[in-house]
Amino acid sequence: MEEKTTDEVIHLNIAIIDDDLQDTERLTAFLAEWSEEHHLNFSVSVFHESTVFLDTLKGRRYSLVFMDIYMGPPGGIETASKLREYDSQAILIFLTSSPEHMPDAFHCHAFDYLVKPIDNERLRKTILDALAFLPEKEEYLELPVRKQNVPIFYSDIRYVLASSNYCMVYTKEEYRCRMSFSQFEKLLEKDGRFLTINRGVLINLDYAESMDGLICLMKDKRTFPLNTRKHTQLEQALIEHRFRRRKEKLQRRS
């Protein structure tokens, strides 16, 4: 298996989920003008139904997601919660005609909350701030799966489970690769996102919802038992990881 990095972000996938045709046209036009001005390669997908957007998540990642709250059903908050089950890294920006749902929005780890009609200068600043959070390089692996090499971004790996002489690697999809669990552990040991929480169970802390008692709950609702002797240290590791993530965001904003 080969480990690689990309040198830069070459392409940004943007999703707009809004059932107001005029609003989506206005935002799409703004993004087209902005991307030309900044010489960035954008791909914009517009969804007037949240269910159609959700159907794409199994096979596609988005860098930026603009979400109208008053969609439905499901509504914007529920759709955003489902998005987080698939992708903890997408930058989520809510668009709405009312500020009343702001507390709910930030429970979905929203980057910003813009009230319509949206001021172009505010939108411009939000996008610039959001782009600062996108990685300049992305590490990925090429997994040997069924005699083929399948590229997998580190950030897409949710958890890895031991299975005899194989490892089961879970992203939005599931991959079975011929590699021992200890080999996979060694490969990821320098990346602070990954933590072995029990024998044969390695998780990406970005996808961990909680550690309560002896159970780790993942954002996709999968649960794993924590090592009984180390559960306190494991819970502390999750707390520290979240603090580091928060600190990184604050530093990038300053």
KEVEXMI-63614 format. One line per 5 residues: number of its first residue (from 1); their letters; for each residue y, z, x of N, C-alpha, C. Coordinates in nm, 2 decimals. Each point is the difference from the previous one (the first is absolute). Last residue first. Example, Ala and Ser with C-alpha at 12.3 -4.5 7.8 and 13.67 -1.06 7.14 Angstrom:
2
2> SA> -0.22 0.71 1.28 0.11 0.00 0.09 0.11 0.08 -0.08; -0.57 -0.01 0.03 0.12 0.00 -0.09 0.12 0.00 0.09
***
This chain:
254
254> SRRQL> 3.42 1.31 -0.80 0.12 0.05 0.07 0.05 -0.11 0.10; -0.41 -0.05 -0.26 0.12 -0.02 -0.09 0.13 0.04 0.07; -0.43 0.04 0.21 0.04 -0.14 -0.02 0.12 -0.02 -0.08; -0.17 0.44 0.06 0.05 -0.05 0.13 0.04 -0.15 -0.01; -0.21 0.21 -0.37 0.13 0.05 0.02 0.07 -0.05 0.13
249> KEKRR> -0.45 -0.11 -0.09 0.08 -0.06 -0.09 0.15 0.04 0.01; -0.33 0.21 0.27 0.02 -0.14 0.04 0.09 -0.07 -0.10; -0.13 0.44 -0.11 0.09 0.00 0.11 0.03 -0.14 0.05; -0.33 0.05 -0.33 0.13 0.03 -0.06 0.11 0.00 0.11; -0.45 -0.04 0.14 0.04 -0.12 -0.08 0.14 0.02 -0.05
244> RFRHE> -0.19 0.37 0.21 0.03 -0.11 0.09 0.05 -0.12 -0.07; -0.16 0.34 -0.27 0.13 0.04 0.06 0.04 -0.10 0.10; -0.42 -0.05 -0.18 0.10 -0.03 -0.10 0.14 0.04 0.05; -0.37 0.11 0.27 0.01 -0.14 -0.01 0.11 -0.04 -0.10; -0.11 0.45 0.03 0.07 -0.04 0.12 0.02 -0.15 0.00
239> ILAQE> -0.27 0.19 -0.34 0.14 0.05 -0.01 0.09 -0.06 0.11; -0.46 -0.08 0.03 0.06 -0.08 -0.11 0.15 0.04 -0.02; -0.26 0.26 0.30 0.02 -0.14 0.06 0.07 -0.09 -0.11; -0.14 0.43 -0.13 0.12 0.01 0.08 0.03 -0.14 0.06; -0.40 0.05 -0.24 0.11 0.01 -0.09 0.14 0.00 0.08
234> LQTHK> -0.39 0.02 0.25 0.01 -0.13 -0.06 0.12 0.00 -0.09; -0.12 0.41 0.20 0.06 -0.09 0.09 0.02 -0.14 -0.05; -0.23 0.30 -0.27 0.14 0.05 0.02 0.07 -0.09 0.09; -0.46 -0.07 -0.07 0.08 -0.05 -0.11 0.15 0.04 0.01; -0.43 0.05 0.29 0.13 -0.05 0.05 0.10 -0.03 -0.11
229> RTNLP> -0.46 0.16 -0.06 0.06 0.09 0.11 0.14 -0.04 0.04; -0.25 -0.25 -0.34 0.02 0.14 -0.04 0.06 0.09 0.11; 0.07 -0.53 -0.09 -0.08 0.08 0.09 0.03 0.15 -0.03; 0.08 -0.34 -0.40 0.06 0.03 0.13 -0.10 0.08 0.08; -0.10 -0.38 -0.40 0.00 0.14 0.04 0.06 0.02 0.14
224> FTRKD> 0.15 -0.39 -0.36 -0.09 0.02 0.11 0.00 0.15 0.03; 0.16 -0.40 -0.41 0.00 0.13 0.06 -0.11 0.02 0.11; 0.32 -0.40 -0.29 -0.12 0.03 0.07 0.01 0.14 0.06; 0.36 -0.24 -0.23 -0.08 0.10 -0.08 -0.13 0.03 0.06; 0.37 -0.26 0.19 -0.08 -0.09 -0.09 -0.10 0.09 -0.08
219> KMLCI> 0.29 0.20 0.32 0.08 -0.06 -0.10 -0.07 -0.09 -0.09; -0.26 0.41 0.23 0.07 -0.12 0.04 0.08 -0.05 -0.11; -0.20 0.51 0.12 0.02 -0.10 -0.10 0.08 -0.12 0.06; -0.33 0.43 0.19 0.11 -0.10 0.03 0.00 -0.10 -0.11; -0.21 0.53 0.04 0.00 -0.14 -0.05 0.12 -0.07 0.05
214> LGDMS> -0.11 0.48 0.03 -0.09 -0.07 0.09 -0.01 -0.15 -0.04; 0.43 0.28 -0.11 -0.13 0.07 0.02 -0.09 -0.08 0.09; 0.35 -0.30 -0.12 0.00 0.13 -0.07 -0.13 0.07 0.01; 0.33 -0.44 0.16 -0.12 0.07 0.05 0.01 0.14 -0.06; 0.22 -0.53 -0.13 0.00 0.15 0.02 -0.12 0.05 0.07
209> EAYDL> 0.13 -0.47 -0.03 0.08 0.06 -0.11 0.02 0.15 0.02; -0.10 -0.43 0.36 -0.05 0.13 -0.06 0.10 0.05 -0.10; 0.04 -0.40 0.28 -0.06 -0.02 -0.13 -0.06 0.12 -0.06; 0.21 -0.02 0.43 0.10 -0.06 -0.09 -0.06 -0.02 -0.14; -0.27 0.16 0.37 0.08 0.10 -0.07 0.11 -0.06 -0.09
204> NILVG> -0.48 -0.19 0.13 0.13 -0.03 0.04 0.09 0.09 -0.08; -0.53 0.11 0.15 0.10 -0.05 -0.10 0.13 -0.04 0.06; -0.57 0.10 0.09 0.13 -0.02 0.06 0.10 -0.06 -0.10; -0.54 0.22 0.04 0.11 -0.03 -0.09 0.14 0.00 0.07; -0.45 0.13 0.18 -0.02 -0.13 -0.06 0.11 -0.04 -0.10
199> RNITL> -0.02 0.50 0.08 -0.10 -0.09 0.07 -0.01 -0.13 -0.07; 0.46 0.22 -0.08 -0.14 0.06 -0.01 -0.09 -0.10 0.08; 0.46 -0.07 0.00 0.01 0.12 -0.08 -0.14 0.07 -0.02; 0.31 -0.34 0.35 -0.14 0.02 -0.05 0.00 0.13 -0.07; 0.42 -0.35 0.07 -0.05 0.13 0.02 -0.14 0.01 -0.05
194> FRGDK> 0.48 -0.34 0.10 -0.15 0.01 -0.03 -0.05 0.14 0.05; 0.46 -0.17 0.06 -0.03 -0.01 -0.14 -0.14 0.04 -0.03; 0.19 -0.03 0.45 0.02 0.13 -0.07 -0.03 -0.01 -0.15; -0.20 -0.28 0.43 0.09 -0.03 -0.11 0.00 0.13 -0.09; -0.28 -0.05 0.39 0.14 0.01 0.04 0.10 -0.02 -0.11
189> ELLKE> -0.48 -0.04 -0.06 0.03 0.14 0.04 0.15 0.02 0.04; -0.30 -0.39 -0.15 0.12 0.04 -0.08 0.06 0.13 0.05; -0.40 -0.20 0.20 0.10 -0.11 -0.02 0.13 0.04 -0.06; -0.37 0.30 0.03 0.06 -0.02 0.13 0.11 -0.11 -0.01; -0.27 0.07 -0.38 0.09 0.12 0.02 0.08 -0.02 0.13
184> FQSFS> -0.33 -0.31 -0.10 0.11 -0.02 -0.08 0.10 0.11 0.02; -0.41 0.04 0.21 0.08 -0.11 0.06 0.13 -0.03 -0.08; -0.31 0.32 -0.16 0.07 0.05 0.11 0.08 -0.11 0.07; -0.28 -0.12 -0.36 0.12 0.08 -0.05 0.08 0.05 0.12; -0.29 -0.45 0.07 -0.02 0.14 -0.03 0.13 0.07 -0.04
179> MRCRY> -0.12 -0.52 -0.10 0.06 0.08 0.10 -0.02 0.15 -0.04; -0.03 -0.48 -0.25 -0.11 0.06 0.09 0.08 0.07 0.11; 0.19 -0.08 -0.52 0.00 -0.06 0.14 -0.10 0.08 0.09; 0.18 -0.10 -0.54 -0.10 0.07 0.07 -0.01 -0.07 0.14; 0.40 0.06 -0.41 -0.07 -0.08 0.10 -0.11 0.09 0.07
174> EEKTY> 0.36 -0.05 -0.47 -0.10 0.08 0.07 -0.08 -0.09 0.10; 0.53 0.01 -0.25 -0.14 -0.06 -0.01 -0.09 0.10 0.08; 0.44 0.10 -0.01 -0.01 -0.04 -0.14 -0.14 -0.05 -0.03; -0.07 0.24 0.39 0.14 -0.03 -0.02 0.01 -0.02 -0.16; -0.40 0.21 0.35 0.06 -0.01 -0.13 0.15 -0.03 0.01
169> VMCYN> -0.50 -0.01 0.29 0.15 0.00 0.01 0.06 -0.03 -0.13; -0.49 0.18 0.23 0.06 -0.06 -0.12 0.15 0.02 0.00; -0.40 -0.03 0.40 0.12 0.07 -0.06 0.04 -0.08 -0.12; -0.50 0.05 0.28 0.11 -0.08 -0.04 0.12 0.10 -0.04; -0.47 0.11 0.12 0.06 -0.06 0.12 0.13 -0.08 -0.03
164> SSALV> -0.11 0.35 -0.36 -0.10 -0.03 0.11 0.06 -0.06 0.12; 0.35 0.09 -0.29 -0.12 -0.04 -0.08 -0.10 -0.05 0.10; 0.53 0.27 -0.05 -0.12 -0.03 0.08 -0.11 -0.04 -0.09; 0.53 -0.06 -0.11 -0.11 0.08 -0.02 -0.12 -0.05 0.09; 0.58 -0.03 -0.07 -0.12 -0.06 0.06 -0.11 0.10 -0.01
159> YRIDS> 0.52 -0.12 -0.25 -0.10 0.09 0.06 -0.12 -0.07 0.05; 0.42 -0.22 -0.11 0.02 0.13 -0.08 -0.09 0.11 0.06; 0.25 -0.47 0.20 -0.13 0.08 0.00 0.03 0.13 -0.08; 0.34 -0.33 0.10 -0.08 -0.03 -0.12 -0.12 0.08 -0.02; 0.30 0.01 0.38 0.07 0.06 -0.11 -0.08 -0.03 -0.13
154> YFIPV> -0.14 -0.20 0.41 -0.02 0.15 0.00 0.05 0.06 -0.13; -0.15 -0.51 -0.02 0.11 0.08 0.05 -0.03 0.15 0.00; -0.34 -0.42 0.04 0.04 0.11 -0.08 0.11 0.07 0.06; -0.32 -0.49 0.04 0.11 0.08 0.04 0.04 0.10 -0.10; -0.49 -0.23 0.12 0.10 0.02 -0.11 0.11 0.08 0.05
149> NQKRV> -0.43 -0.32 0.19 0.10 0.10 0.04 0.11 0.00 -0.11; -0.55 -0.13 -0.04 0.14 -0.05 0.00 0.09 0.11 0.05; -0.48 0.04 -0.09 0.02 -0.10 0.10 0.13 -0.07 0.00; -0.09 0.38 -0.28 -0.08 -0.11 -0.04 0.02 -0.12 0.09; 0.33 0.34 0.13 -0.06 0.01 -0.13 -0.08 -0.13 -0.04
144> PLELY> 0.31 0.27 0.41 -0.12 -0.09 -0.01 -0.07 0.03 -0.14; 0.54 0.08 0.11 -0.13 0.06 -0.02 -0.11 -0.10 -0.01; 0.51 0.06 0.22 -0.09 -0.10 -0.05 -0.14 0.05 -0.01; 0.52 0.25 -0.03 -0.14 -0.02 0.06 -0.06 -0.12 -0.05; 0.55 0.18 0.07 -0.12 -0.04 -0.09 -0.12 -0.01 0.09
139> EEKEP> 0.57 0.16 -0.01 -0.13 0.00 0.06 -0.11 -0.04 -0.10; 0.54 -0.11 0.02 -0.10 0.06 -0.08 -0.14 -0.02 0.07; 0.59 0.01 0.09 -0.13 -0.06 0.03 -0.11 0.08 -0.08; 0.44 0.08 -0.09 0.03 -0.12 0.08 -0.13 -0.06 0.05; 0.06 0.29 -0.47 -0.04 0.00 0.14 0.04 -0.13 0.07
134> LFALA> 0.28 0.21 -0.42 -0.11 -0.09 0.03 -0.04 0.00 0.14; 0.38 0.23 -0.18 -0.13 0.08 -0.01 -0.12 -0.09 0.02; 0.45 -0.17 -0.02 -0.01 0.09 0.12 -0.13 0.08 0.00; 0.14 -0.27 -0.37 -0.06 -0.08 0.11 -0.02 0.08 0.13; 0.22 0.20 -0.38 -0.14 -0.02 -0.02 -0.07 -0.07 0.11
129> DLITK> 0.47 0.04 0.00 -0.06 0.13 0.03 -0.15 -0.01 -0.01; 0.25 -0.38 -0.13 0.01 0.02 0.14 -0.07 0.13 0.05; 0.03 -0.09 -0.46 -0.10 -0.09 0.06 0.01 0.02 0.15; 0.31 0.24 -0.25 -0.13 0.05 -0.03 -0.11 -0.08 0.07; 0.45 -0.14 0.01 -0.02 0.12 0.09 -0.14 0.05 -0.02
124> RLREN> 0.14 -0.35 -0.28 -0.01 -0.05 0.14 -0.03 0.12 0.09; 0.08 0.09 -0.45 -0.13 -0.06 0.02 -0.02 -0.05 0.14; 0.42 0.18 -0.12 -0.10 0.10 0.00 -0.14 -0.05 0.02; 0.34 -0.31 -0.04 0.02 0.07 0.12 -0.10 0.12 0.01; 0.02 -0.25 -0.40 -0.06 -0.08 0.11 0.01 0.07 0.13
119> DIPKV> -0.04 0.24 -0.48 0.10 -0.05 0.08 -0.06 -0.07 0.13; -0.21 0.06 -0.51 -0.01 0.04 0.14 0.11 -0.06 0.08; -0.04 0.17 -0.53 0.00 -0.12 0.08 0.01 0.04 0.15; -0.30 0.27 -0.13 0.06 -0.12 -0.04 0.13 0.02 -0.07; -0.25 0.32 0.38 0.04 -0.01 -0.14 0.07 -0.13 -0.03
114> LYDFA> -0.37 0.19 0.39 0.12 -0.07 -0.02 0.03 -0.02 -0.15; -0.29 0.28 0.40 0.01 0.00 -0.15 0.13 -0.06 -0.03; -0.37 0.05 0.46 0.13 0.01 -0.06 -0.01 -0.03 -0.15; -0.38 0.07 0.27 0.10 -0.01 0.11 0.14 0.02 -0.05; -0.48 0.20 -0.22 0.10 -0.11 0.00 0.10 0.01 0.11
109> HCHFA> -0.43 0.26 -0.15 0.05 -0.03 0.13 0.09 -0.13 0.00; -0.17 0.24 -0.39 -0.08 -0.12 0.05 0.04 -0.05 0.14; 0.22 0.36 -0.22 -0.14 0.04 0.01 -0.09 -0.11 0.05; 0.45 -0.09 -0.10 -0.02 0.05 0.13 -0.13 0.07 0.02; 0.13 -0.16 -0.43 0.00 -0.11 0.10 -0.04 0.05 0.14
104> DPMHE> 0.09 0.30 -0.36 -0.14 -0.06 -0.01 -0.02 -0.11 0.11; 0.43 0.20 -0.04 -0.09 0.09 0.05 -0.15 -0.05 0.00; 0.35 -0.27 -0.20 0.01 0.01 0.15 -0.10 0.10 0.05; 0.12 -0.17 -0.46 -0.14 0.01 0.05 0.00 0.02 0.15; 0.41 -0.04 -0.27 -0.08 0.11 -0.05 -0.14 0.01 0.07
99> PSSTL> 0.40 -0.33 0.04 -0.04 0.09 0.11 -0.10 0.11 -0.04; 0.08 -0.53 -0.19 0.03 0.14 -0.03 -0.05 0.09 0.12; -0.06 -0.48 -0.04 0.13 0.01 -0.07 0.04 0.15 -0.03; -0.32 -0.22 0.42 0.00 0.05 -0.14 0.14 0.00 -0.05; -0.36 -0.09 0.45 0.12 -0.06 -0.06 -0.01 0.04 -0.15
94> FILIA> -0.24 0.16 0.51 0.01 0.00 -0.15 0.13 -0.06 -0.04; -0.32 -0.04 0.46 0.14 0.02 -0.05 0.00 -0.02 -0.15; -0.37 0.08 0.45 0.02 -0.01 -0.15 0.14 0.03 -0.04; -0.34 -0.17 0.44 0.13 0.07 -0.03 0.04 -0.03 -0.15; -0.51 0.04 0.23 0.10 -0.09 -0.05 0.13 0.07 -0.03
89> QSDYE> -0.41 0.21 0.16 0.10 -0.04 0.09 0.11 -0.09 -0.05; -0.42 0.19 -0.20 0.09 0.11 0.02 0.12 -0.04 0.09; -0.39 -0.24 -0.34 0.09 -0.02 0.11 0.10 0.11 0.01; -0.34 -0.02 -0.34 -0.05 -0.11 0.09 0.08 0.00 0.13; 0.10 0.32 -0.33 -0.15 0.02 0.02 -0.05 -0.11 0.09
84> RLKSA> 0.45 0.00 -0.14 -0.02 0.09 0.11 -0.15 0.03 0.02; 0.14 -0.28 -0.37 0.03 -0.06 0.13 -0.04 0.09 0.12; -0.01 0.18 -0.43 -0.12 -0.08 0.03 0.02 -0.08 0.13; 0.36 0.25 -0.15 -0.10 0.09 0.03 -0.13 -0.08 0.04; 0.36 -0.24 -0.17 0.03 0.04 0.14 -0.11 0.10 0.05
79> TEIGG> -0.01 -0.14 -0.45 -0.03 -0.11 0.09 0.02 0.04 0.14; 0.14 0.30 -0.32 -0.15 0.00 0.00 -0.05 -0.12 0.09; 0.46 0.04 -0.07 -0.05 0.12 0.08 -0.15 0.00 0.01; 0.22 -0.35 -0.26 0.02 0.00 0.15 -0.05 0.11 0.08; -0.25 -0.11 -0.47 0.14 0.01 0.05 0.02 0.00 0.15
74> PPGMY> -0.42 -0.25 -0.27 0.05 0.13 0.03 0.14 0.00 0.05; -0.01 -0.24 -0.38 -0.07 0.11 0.08 -0.08 -0.07 0.11; 0.45 -0.07 0.02 -0.11 0.06 -0.07 -0.08 -0.08 -0.10; 0.48 0.15 0.32 -0.10 -0.10 -0.02 -0.10 0.05 -0.10; 0.43 0.20 0.23 -0.02 -0.03 -0.14 -0.09 -0.12 -0.02
69> IDMFV> 0.13 0.14 0.44 -0.07 0.11 -0.06 -0.04 -0.03 -0.15; 0.04 -0.35 0.43 0.08 0.05 -0.11 -0.08 0.11 -0.07; -0.03 -0.17 0.52 -0.07 0.04 -0.12 0.10 0.05 -0.11; -0.09 -0.26 0.52 0.11 0.04 -0.09 -0.06 0.01 -0.14; -0.20 0.00 0.53 -0.03 -0.01 -0.14 0.12 0.05 -0.08
64> LSYRR> -0.16 -0.17 0.54 0.10 0.06 -0.09 -0.04 -0.03 -0.15; -0.31 -0.12 0.33 0.08 0.08 0.09 0.11 0.07 -0.09; -0.52 -0.15 -0.15 0.15 -0.03 -0.01 0.08 0.09 0.09; -0.55 -0.22 -0.06 0.09 0.11 0.03 0.15 -0.05 -0.01; -0.52 -0.15 -0.22 0.13 -0.03 0.06 0.08 0.13 0.03
59> GKLTD> -0.44 -0.05 -0.24 0.00 -0.10 0.10 0.13 -0.03 0.07; -0.08 0.33 -0.35 -0.12 0.00 0.07 -0.01 -0.10 0.12; 0.37 0.04 -0.32 0.00 0.10 0.11 -0.13 0.00 0.08; 0.15 -0.27 -0.41 0.01 -0.06 0.14 -0.03 0.10 0.11; 0.02 0.12 -0.47 -0.12 -0.08 0.03 0.00 -0.06 0.14
54> LFVTS> 0.38 0.24 -0.18 -0.11 0.09 0.04 -0.13 -0.08 0.04; 0.38 -0.24 -0.18 0.02 0.05 0.13 -0.11 0.09 0.06; -0.02 -0.14 -0.45 -0.02 -0.12 0.09 0.02 0.04 0.15; 0.10 0.32 -0.34 -0.15 -0.02 0.01 -0.03 -0.11 0.10; 0.45 0.09 -0.13 -0.05 0.09 0.11 -0.15 -0.02 0.02
49> EHFVS> 0.35 -0.38 -0.16 -0.09 0.09 -0.06 -0.06 0.09 0.11; 0.30 -0.34 0.10 0.07 0.05 -0.12 -0.09 0.09 -0.08; 0.06 -0.17 0.54 -0.09 0.04 -0.11 0.07 0.05 -0.12; 0.07 -0.29 0.51 0.06 0.06 -0.12 -0.11 0.02 -0.11; 0.05 -0.07 0.57 -0.09 -0.02 -0.11 0.07 0.08 -0.12
44> VSFNL> 0.15 -0.21 0.52 0.03 0.08 -0.12 -0.09 -0.03 -0.11; 0.06 -0.03 0.57 -0.08 -0.06 -0.11 0.02 0.09 -0.12; 0.28 -0.09 0.50 -0.04 0.08 -0.11 -0.09 -0.09 -0.09; 0.23 0.02 0.52 -0.10 -0.07 -0.08 -0.05 0.08 -0.11; 0.49 0.01 0.29 -0.13 0.06 -0.02 -0.09 -0.08 -0.10
39> HHEES> 0.49 -0.01 0.18 -0.10 -0.08 0.07 -0.14 0.06 -0.01; 0.44 0.13 -0.20 -0.06 0.08 0.11 -0.12 -0.07 0.07; 0.24 -0.21 -0.36 0.11 0.06 0.08 -0.06 0.07 0.12; -0.29 -0.17 -0.33 0.06 -0.11 0.08 0.11 0.05 0.10; -0.20 0.30 -0.31 -0.09 -0.04 0.11 0.05 -0.11 0.09
34> WEALF> 0.26 0.14 -0.38 0.00 0.11 0.11 -0.10 -0.04 0.11; 0.03 -0.28 -0.38 0.12 -0.01 0.07 0.00 0.10 0.12; -0.35 0.02 -0.30 -0.01 -0.13 0.07 0.12 -0.01 0.09; -0.02 0.38 -0.28 -0.09 0.01 0.11 -0.01 -0.13 0.08; 0.26 0.00 -0.40 0.06 0.09 0.11 -0.09 0.01 0.12
29> ATLRE> -0.16 -0.23 -0.38 0.11 -0.07 0.07 0.06 0.08 0.11; -0.32 0.22 -0.27 -0.06 -0.11 0.08 0.10 -0.08 0.08; 0.15 0.32 -0.31 -0.05 0.06 0.12 -0.07 -0.10 0.09; 0.16 -0.15 -0.42 0.12 0.04 0.08 -0.05 0.06 0.14; -0.32 -0.13 -0.33 0.06 -0.11 0.06 0.12 0.04 0.10
24> TDQLD> -0.22 0.33 -0.25 -0.09 -0.05 0.10 0.06 -0.12 0.07; 0.24 0.19 -0.37 0.00 0.09 0.12 -0.09 -0.05 0.11; 0.01 -0.24 -0.41 0.12 -0.02 0.07 0.01 0.09 0.13; -0.38 0.03 -0.29 0.00 -0.13 0.07 0.13 -0.01 0.08; -0.28 0.44 -0.14 0.13 -0.06 -0.03 0.02 -0.12 0.08
19> DDIIA> -0.37 0.31 0.04 -0.02 -0.09 -0.11 0.13 -0.07 -0.05; -0.21 0.19 0.49 0.11 0.02 -0.10 -0.02 -0.10 -0.11; -0.17 0.11 0.52 -0.06 0.03 -0.12 0.10 0.04 -0.10; -0.06 -0.25 0.51 0.10 0.05 -0.10 -0.08 0.01 -0.13; -0.13 -0.03 0.57 -0.04 -0.01 -0.14 0.12 0.05 -0.09
14> INLHI> -0.10 -0.21 0.54 0.08 0.08 -0.10 -0.05 -0.02 -0.14; -0.14 -0.08 0.56 -0.04 -0.02 -0.14 0.07 0.10 -0.09; 0.09 -0.21 0.52 0.01 0.11 -0.09 -0.04 -0.04 -0.14; -0.08 -0.15 0.55 0.02 -0.04 -0.13 0.00 0.12 -0.09; -0.02 0.03 0.48 0.03 -0.14 -0.02 0.03 -0.04 -0.14
9> VEDTT> 0.00 0.44 0.35 -0.02 -0.03 -0.14 0.05 -0.14 -0.02; -0.19 0.14 0.48 0.12 0.02 -0.08 -0.04 -0.03 -0.15; -0.32 0.00 0.37 0.12 0.03 0.07 0.12 0.03 -0.09; -0.53 0.11 -0.08 0.09 -0.11 -0.02 0.13 0.04 0.07; -0.50 0.17 0.15 0.12 0.03 -0.07 0.08 -0.13 -0.02
4> KEEM> -0.56 0.19 0.09 0.12 -0.09 0.03 0.12 0.06 -0.07; -0.57 0.08 0.14 0.13 0.06 -0.05 0.11 -0.08 0.04; -0.56 -0.10 -0.08 0.12 -0.01 0.08 0.12 0.06 -0.07; -0.58 0.03 0.02 0.12 0.00 -0.08 0.12 0.00 0.09
***
